[in-house]
Amino acid sequence: MTALAAEITACGLCEGMNKPGETEAAPGYGSVRSPVVIVGQSLCQQCMETQEPFTGGSGALLNDSLKIAGIAKKNAFITNVVHCHPPGNRTSRAHEKKNCSRYLHQELEIIRPRLVIGLGRDAEVALKAFYPDARGLQWPFRVPHATGPEAASSPDLLFAPHPSWIKRQHDDSIEEQYVTRLARALEWGFRDRPRPGR
């Protein structure tokens, strides 16, 4: 993961991207031993500065969920479909998502999580392409019924709205439900269950 992180921070595949202080890249953040990976869309301005996905802003909702679940942020693994900060916080372009997909895929291959939580449409599209046969869990999250021994060939996938969309609703009850459901998914994902391929 250290070698991959160095490759991501030195990447020059997309014109205008990964310029220091402007569109800078950051690798995924957290523990390679995490049973859960959280995947966002792209790096925000604050995240670029801290080199940590989901810093401040909408990241506060994710932090609240982790706190409720009793999980330190450094013990999860959090990354993005696009590891750079798009200029002006614009939507990521198709070639940027394509160029960056190999980095996300390698992060997932190194960690081999039990559960991957995709936040936003870009994450959903990328993860469905990586794991076409994975079990999809419904949002809002409820603990699924046991289905016997787990196949352990792919992680479970959970797709949730991006926290920035939740923030834009300006509704405390929607935020509270989101944080609670996400916390429940994180708790479930951190339970001692077999990892794919292990």
Secondary structure, DSSP 8 states (H G I E B T S, - for coil): -HHHHHHHHT---STT-S-TTTT-B---EE-TT-SEEEEEEE--HHHHHHT-SS-STTHHHHHHHHHHHT--GGGSEEEEEE-B--GGG----HHHHHHHHHHHHHHHHHH--SEEEEESHHHHHHHHHH-TTS-EE-SS-------SS---SS-EEEEE--HHHHHHT--HHHHHHHHHHHHHHHHHHTSS---TT-
